Amino acid sequence: MKKIIVLTYFLFSFSFLFAYAWKDDDTLAFCDSLMREIEQLPANTSRLSHLQRVAYLHQYPPYNVFFATRLYDEACSQGNAFYENLGAYFLATCYDKKHDLDSLTYWVDKLEELVPQVGKYDYYLEQKSAISRVYSSKQMIEKAVHTAKEVLKESMEQGSNNGIVAAYNSLACAYSVSKRSDEALATLHKGYLACNRHTKLSLNIDILSRMVSQYGDLRKGDSLLYYLKEMDSRLTNAVKSDPRTINNWRDVMVDCQTKYVRYYMNVKDFPKAEVYIGKAKELLNEFVDPVYWVNVKLMEIQFYGRTQEYDKGVALIDEVAPIVEKSYVSTFEVLTYYKSLLLRDKGDWDASIENMKYLLHKQDSLNVTFSTSQLEQVKDIYHIDELLMEKQKIANTNYLRAIIILAILLVLVILFYVYTKYLSKKIAQAEKKAAEAAMLTNADNQAKERLKLEISHDIRTPLNAVVGFAEILTDADNLDEESKQAYNKIIQENATQLLDYVNNILELSRLESGKIKYTREGCEFIGLFREYIAVANKTERNCIQSELRTDLKEQMIVTDKSRLLLLLESLTTSTIDTEFFHSVITIKLLEGKSLLLVQVVNTPLAKERFENKTAMIRNEINAHFIHHFGGYYKVDAQAKHGPTITFAYPLS
């Protein structure tokens, strides 16, 4: 129906048209009075707790930003992260209502910074989802959907129920704005089902409100009424549990009553619609958002049109139009046009035509008239008086200007010469670096070729042993049992050596290509060393006996525990050597550099660095691990007290 379409357009185009007037002096006096009372409290959590309660009870203009700011500033001055987080949350809520993207993003970033200190993601994720709704209000649908899905994923990872519900709410909002009604409704159902007793009441009510609106758009009356009654019930219980919060809920309560009005007008139950119009008007006061005030008036005007009370509808338009005209011209035009429709339906064609003529005349005058302030702005922008004076001044100073221009040209020539020299130097450096890079590339290629040959040799040697002795064993009839066992042992040792060598090469390759990722977890470094050395010393056929020397009782680090254990295994365990090693492991703390220094003296892994390619590659793997976490790794086969490996590991 045309009337409904016109009214719907009017509602959504009308944003913050005006505000109910209140006395600034009274507002300041009220705020100052409360702040004087709060400032009498000691500067500790007592004052913060009181400020938090005041900010919670005044989440509506003009008090919301004032008290939220005071809470945040006081928490910062006391260094209390918990209340600082609450203050930032209240401020983000203020700017969410205003659809102020920059300010909202600023406070969301603050909430993200505070997450590690407070240990909770709920406030941050809830307000991050609000950014998606602001994108939707600005028709930036792709950004809105992306942000909502990002919040949903993060909320599921962190187990934040409020974040999940808020993300579904914002995602549904984006779908609704982009006319994807079925997807919006399905997403809202997911949000509704995700609600539980831990979900914030405001999020639950917001989900219900959007579901009611969505069912209204799809003309599903039964479902609409079910969720509308649940929304009404939750609002009623919220106010009953704490009557002081009624102004926080007043906008939503007005919206709930207007949804009842719309439903009962759609089903043509006009007596009930009139009852809910009365309830909505009773809720109106100076703290109600202007959008909801206009919504009530729109419902009332539409009610008069549907019940054919045209005179009352025209009178109400005449009452509302002057207020609208001061703030938003296009909305005033829509309202005046609807007045013509009411007059036409009444049968007063002359008055309807006159009203349309008035609208056309008013439209033309509004389009061509400049206000005095606009003219002053033009004058300020172009500085007309100063331009006239400057023109006279230029006429009297031509000679001086010529000298200045010549001087500037001279400076430019000098700068050009200097810049040319600079470029020449940079080009020479670049050519030198290119030549060095080419030399390094050539050296790398040669090293790769040598490595291929070495790898080929190191693989062929144990493989030949395995194949050769396996062939001998095929003629087992000519061999005694002792020889068979000896040959089997040789085959097993060479096969194991070959397998270790190939595995080490593959592991190093995957590490360097990034296919293997290190994990990060807390680990007690000293205790891990003690436990592993004790186990390694008891290992059968281990030719290394390790001794740990340290004054440290314990030390926590962040590391990949499994990789650290592999490093320890390579340093303290060897079953292929025939020589016995007594290895001394020393651990000490370098205070100035925040490093743990570990020195392993007399380890075969250092001795065999250049004799055995398996040991060389294992050292490369160990070094890659230590370097990744910010330490260093050094092998000294010629150390004074025996082959030594030294590595340092950062504390954090």
N, C-alpha and C positions, 0 to 999 in steps of 0.2 A: 504494500500500500504506500502511496506517495508520501502521505503524512509521516508514516513511521520512518521512511528512508530519510526524509528531510530532518526529522528530529534526531535520528541517530547521527547524521552528519554533524548536526549542531553540537551534540554532546562531545564527540571525539575531536572536533576542531577547536572546542573551547577549552583552553588550558590555562589555568591561573589568570582568569580574566580580571578578577578583582579580589580583594580581601575584605572581610568584615572589619570595620574601623574599630580600633581600640585606642585608648589614650596612651601615647608613648610614655608619658610621665608616670602613669600608674604601673605600666609594665616594668619600667626601670626601678620604681620604688619597691615593687614586689620582689624583683630579683635581688636588689641590694639588701632588702630586709632578710631574705633567706641566707644570703652570703655572709652577712654580719653574724647571724646565728651560727653558721657553720664554722666561721673563722675563730669563734670562741673555743671550739674543740681543739684538743691537742693535735699537733701535726703528725699523726700516725694513722693506723688503719681505722680508728674511730672516725676521723674526719673523712677519710676516703669512703668508708661504708655509708656514711650519711649522704655524701655527695652522690654516690652511686644510686641510692634510693630516690633522691630528688630527681636525678636525671632520668631514672626509670619511670617515675610518675609524671614526667613532663615531656613526653615524646611527641610534642605537637608545637607548632609555631605559636607565639614567638619565642618560647622558652627552650625548645629542644637543643638548638645549636649553642645557646648561652651556657646551659648547665652541663652539656656534654663536653664543651671546651674546658670548663672549669675542672671537671673531673679528670680529663686527660692531662691538663697542665699540672694539677696537684699531684697526680700519680707520677709524672715525670720528675717533678721536684723531689719527691720522696724516693724515687728509684724503685717503685713497686710495679713490676711487670704485669701482675694480675689485673690491677685496676687500670693500668695504662691500656691494656688490651680491651677492657670494657669501654673505656672512653673512646678509643678509636672505633669500636663497633657502633656505639651510639652515633658518632659523627658520620660514619659511613651510611648509617640508616637515614640520617637527615638528608644527605646529598642523593641517596637513592630516590627519595620521595620527590626531589627537585629535578631528577634526571640530569644531574650535573656530572657528566662523564669524567672530566678532568679531576674534580675534587673527589669523586667516588674512587677513581683509580688510585689517587694518592693515598687515601686511607686504607684501601685494600692492600696496597704495598706495605703500609705500616703494620697491618694485621699479620701479613706473611712474615715480616721480620720478627714479630713477637711469638710466633708459633713455637720455636725451639725453647723459649723461656717459660711459656705457660703450659706447653705439652698438649695442647688441644687444637684441633683443626676446625672445629665447628664454626666459630665466628668468622674466620678467614674465608672458608669455603662458601658459607651462606652469602657473604657480601660479594665474593667474586662472582657468584651466580647472578647477583644484581646487575653487574656490568653487562651481562647478556641481555637483560631486560631493557637496559638503556639503549643498547644497540638496536633492539627491536623497535623501540619508540622512535628511533631515528631512521628506520627503514634499512638498516645495515644488517640484512637477514643472515648472510653467510657468516659474518663475524659473530652474530648472536648465536647461531647454531654451533659454530666451532667452540666458542667459549663455554656454552652450556655443556657440551659433550666432554670438554676438557675437565670441567669441574666434576661431572658425573664420574669420570674415570678416576680422578684423584680422590674423590670421596669414597669410592668403593675400595681403593687401595688402602686408605687410612681408616676405613670402618666408621665413617662419619654419617650417621643417620640423617642429621639435619642438612648436611651437605648434599646427600642423595636426593632428599625431598625438594630442596631448593633448586637443584640442577634440573630435575624433572619439570618443576614449575616454570623455570625460565625457558627450557627447551620447548615446552608446550606453548608458551607465549610467542616464541619465534615462529612456530608452525602456524599458530592462529593468525598472526599478522600477515603471513604469506599465503593465507587462504587454504592452508592444508588442514582442514577441519578434522578429518578422520585421524590423521597422525597426531594432531593436538589432543584429541579426546583420549586416544590410546595411551599417550604419554602421561596425561593427567591421571588416568586410572593406575598406572604404575606408581606415580607419586602418592596417590591415595592409599594404595596397598602397602607402600613402604612406611607409612605413618604408624607409629606405635606410641606407647606411653612416654617414651623419652623424647619424642618429636616436639619441637617448640610449637605452642598453640598458634602463634601468628602464621607459621608456615602451613599448618594444617588448615586453618581458616582460608588462607590465600588459595590453596589447592581447591577447596570446596567452592569458593567464589568463582574461580575460573571454570570449574566443571559446570556450575549452574549457568554461566554465560554461554558456554559451548553447547550445552543441551538446548538452551533457548534459541541459539542460532540454527540448530538442527531440528527445531520444532518437536523435541521429545519431552512432552510435558510431565509425564509420570516420573521419569528419572530426575528431571529438573526439580520437582517439588520435594522428592526424597532427600536430595543433597542440600537443597535450600533449607529444609527444616533442620537437618543436622548442623548446618552452618549457624542458624539462628540459635539452636540449643547451646552450642559451644560458646557463642558470644554471651548469651545470657548467664551461663555458669561462670564465665571469666569475670564478668562485672560483679556477680554475686559474691565470688570468692574474695574480691578486693575492689570495693566500690570506688576507691580513690583513683583507679585506673580508667574510669569511664571515658575521660577525654582522649586517652590513647586509642580507645576502640570506637570512638564516636563516628569517624568517617566510614569505617567498615559496617557499623550498625545502620547508618543511613543507607549505605549501598545495599545492605541486606533487605531493608524495607522497600526500596525502590524495585528490587528484583521481584519481591512479592507483588507489587503493583503491576509490573509488566506482565507477570504470569497471569494474574487474575483478569487483566484487561484482554489478554490473548484468548482466554477461555470465556470472555464476556460475562464474568461474574463481577459486575461493576460495584455492587455494595461492598464486597470484601476489598476491592481495589481502593475504594474511598477510605476504608478503615486504615489501610496501610499507608495511604498518603498522609493521613492524620498522624500516624505514629512517626513517620519520617520527619514531618514538620516539627513535632515535639522535640526531636533530637537535635534540631538545628540550633547552634549558638555561635558565638564569635570565634570559636576554635575549629569549626568545621571547614575543611578545604573548600574553596569556592567551586571546584568542579562538582562536588556532591550537592552543594546548594543549588547549582544550576540544574543538576540532574533531577532534583525534587521538583523544581519549577517546570521542567520539561514534562515530567510525568503528569503533573497537575494540568498543564495546558493540553496534553494529549487526552487526558481523562475527560476534560470539558468538551473536546472535539468529538470523542467517541460517544459521550452521553448527550450530545447535541445541546449542551449548555454554552452556546456560542458567546453570549454576552460576557459570561464569567471568563472564558478563554481570552477574549479580546482585552478585557480589563486587566488580566494578569500579564498579558504581553505588554500592554502600555506601562505597567508597573516595572517590568524587568528591563524593557528595551533601553531606557535612558542609562541604566548602569552598564549594560553591555556596550552601548555606543561609545562610551568613554574609553573603553579598553581595546575593542577588537571590531573593526569595521565590517569585515566579511560575515561575522556571526550576527551582527546587527541586521545585515541585509537578509540573512536566512530567516531570522525571527520576524522581520517585517513582511517577508514573502508569505510566511505561514499565517500571519494575521489576515492577509488578503484571501487565503484559502478558507479561513474560518468565516469571513464575511460573505464569501461566495456561497459556502454551504448553508449559511443562514438565509440566503436569498437576497441579501443587500448588495446587488451587483454594482450600484453606483459607488457605494463606500469602498467596495473591493477595488474598483478601477481607480478611484482617487488615491487609495493607499498605494497602488502600484505606481501611479504617476509620482507620488511623493518619494517612493523608493528610488525611481530613476533620477529624479531631481537631486535627491540627497547623495546618490552614488556619484553623479557628475561633479557636484560641488566638493565632495571629499577627495575625488581624484585630482582636482586641479588646484586646490588651495594649499599654500605653504604656510606653515605656522611661523610666528615671529622668531621662535627659537631656531627653526630650521634656517631661516635667513641669516641669523647671527652665526650659526655654524658655518655657513658658506663663506661668510666674511672672514671668520677666524681661520678657515682652512686656507684660503687664498691670500690672506694678509694684504688686502688691497692698499691700505695706507702705507705700509712699509714698502710695497712695490713702487709706488710713486716716488717715495724718497730715494729708493735705491736707483731708480732711473736717473734722477738728477745727479746723484753721486757718481754714477758711471760716466756720465757726460763730462764731469770735471776731472776725472782721474784716468783718462785714456793712456796718457804717457806712462804713468806708473804701472798700469796693467800690462803694457807692452814689455816693460822691463821684467815684470814678474813672469810673463809667459816665456821670455827668452831664458830666464834663469831656470825655469822648470824644464825647458827643452834641454838645456845643458846638463841638468841633473839626470834627466832621462837617458841622455847619451852615455853619461858615465855609468849609470846603473846597467844599461844595456851591455856595455863593455865588460863590466864586472860579472854580469850574469853569463855572458858568453864564455868568459874564462872559467867560471864555475862549471858550466855545462861540459866544457872540454875536459876538465879534470874528472868529472863524474863519468864521462864516456870512457876515458882512459882506464879508470878504476873498474868499470864494468867489463871492458875488454880483458883486463888482467884476471878478473874473477872468472870470466868465461873460459879463459885459457886454463886456469887452475882447475876449474870444474871438469874440463875435458881431460886433463891429466889424471884427475881423481877417478873419472869414469873409466879411463883406460886401465888404471891400476886396479880398480874394482873388477873389471872384466878379467884381467890376468889372474887376480886372486880367486875369482870364481872358477876359472879353468884349472888352477892348481888344486882348488878344493875338490873339484869333480874327480881329478886324478887320484887325490888322496883318499876320497870316499870310495872310489872304485877299488883301490888297493886294499883299504881297510875292510871292505865287504868281501873281496875275493879271497883274502887270506883265511879267515875262519870258515868261509864257505868251502874252500878247497879241502880244509881239514875234515869238515863234516862229510863231504862227498868221498874223500879218499878212504877214510877209516870205515865209512859205511860200505864201500866196495870190498874192503878187506873182510869185513864181517859177513859178507855174502858167502865167502868161502870159509864158513865157520868150522867145517869139519877138521881143518888142519890146525886149528887154534886150541890152546888149552883154555880152561875157565878163567885163569888169572889174566891172560891177554885179552880175552873178550871183555872182562870188566874194565880193564885199563882203557881199551879202545872206546867202550861205551862212555866212560867218564870223559874222555877227550871230546867225543861228539857232543855230549851234553854241555860241557863247558864252552865249547866254541859256538854251539847253537845259542846258548844263553847270551854269550858276548855279542854275537851277531844281532840277536833280537834287541838287546839293550841299546846297541849302537843305532839301529834303524829307528827304534822308538824315540831315542834322544834327538835324532835328526828331525823326525816328524814333529816332535813337540816344539823344538826350537823354531821350526818353520811356521807352525801355527801361531806361536807367540809373536813372532816378528810381523806376521801378516795381520794380526789383530783378531784372528778367529777364536782364540782362547781369551776370555775375559777374567781378570782378577776380581775376586769378591772382597768385601771389607767387613770385618767383624772385630769385636774386642777380644783380646787374647792376653793372658798372663805369661809374659815372655820367660821369666826365670824358672817358674814352675814347669813350663812346657819343656825347657832344656833339661831340667833335672830328671823328669819322668822319662824322656826319650833316651837319655844317656844310660839310665839304669836298665832300660829294656835292651838297648843295643849291646851293652857289655855282657848281657846274658845270652845273646844270640849265638847259636852254634855255628862254628866255622868262621866267625867274624875275627879277622886278624887285627882289629883295632880295639885297644882298650882305652877308653876316654876318661878324662878327669876334669871336673868342672871347678873352676876357682873364681869366686866372686864375693863381694861384700854385700851385694844387694839381696834383700829378702824376697822382694817381688817387684814387678814393673809391668803395668798395663800398656799395651800398644794397640794400634789398629792395623790389621794385616789380613792376608789370605792364609788362614790357618793350614789348609791342606798343602799349599805351596811351601810354607815355612817348614812343615814336617818333611817334605821331600828334600829340602835343602839340608836339614839336620841329618837325614838318612845318608845323603851323599858324603857328608863330612865325617860321620861316625861309624859307617858300616862298609866293609869290603870283604867279599868272600872269594875273590879271584887271585889275591896276592898270596905268596908263600912266605913273605917276610912279615914279622910281627911289628906293629907300631904302637907306641904309647903316646897317645894324643892328649895335649893339655889345652883346654878351652877356657879362656879368660874373658869375663864380661865385666865392663865398668861403664860408668855414666860420665859422659862429657858434659859438665854442667853448663858451660858457656854456650855450647852449640845445641843443647837439648837432643843429644844423640846417644844411643847405646853402641859402644864399641865392642865388637866381638873378635877375638884373635884365636885362631885354631893352629897350634904349633904341632908339627910332625904328623901331618895328614897325608895319606897317599894321593888324595885328590890334587894336592899341590905338586907333589913329586912327579906325577904322571902327566902333567899338563901338556908337555910337548912330546911325551913318549907314547901316549895312548890317546887316540882321537876321541874315544868315548868320554874320557875324563875332560878333555878340552871342551867338548860340546856341553857336558854337564856344567862346567864352569860358566859357559856362555848363558845357559838357562838360569843358573843361580844369579848371575850378574843382571840379567834382564829383570828378574823378580825384584831384586834389591833396588835397582835404579827406578823401577816403576813407582816404588813407595818413597822415593826421595833420598835414598842412601847411596853408598858407594861400595864397590867390591873389588878386592885386589888380591892377586896371586903372586907369591914370591917363592919360587922353587929353590933359590940360593940363600934363603934367610940363615942368619947366624945359628939359630937354635934348631934348625930343621925346616923342611918345606912348610910354608905358612900361608894360610888364607886369612885375610883381614876384611871384615865388612862392618859398616856403620849403618844403624837403622834409626830413623827419626822417632821421637816419642809421640808425635801427633802428625 
